[in-house]
Amino acid sequence: MQFIVRFEVKQPENVSNAELVAIWQREAAAALAAMEAGAVKHLWKVSGQRVVFGIVEVASHEDLDRALGGLPIFRELGAGVSTEALPIYEYTTFAEDLDSGVHGG
């Protein structure tokens, strides 16, 4: 299953800039390792914001939850990170479904 995941990082008042950067460095290392392992297909950082988008591939919804919960940024910032995960699939599949009448044709 593939998901597009939006991460938004908000700096808690009790976390200094240096601490936030150190946490994000650990997160970046974990993210790059996940890309090498194939679980993360793509990652993008939004310019000028503390927002990251990723395409993640896991076996189930539960595996996505487990993977997100194990990230350094979640473990270290807790409520300072919010996510939105949307299940996605190839548009070509949708187009084929349209042609075959699956969507009310």
Buried (B, 14 or more C-beta within 10 A) or exposed (E): EBBBBBBBBEBEEEBEEEBBEBBBEBBBEBBEEBBEEEBBEEBEEEEEEBBBBBBBEBEEEEBBEEBBEEBBBBEBBEEBBEBEBEEEEEEEEEEEEEEEEEEEE
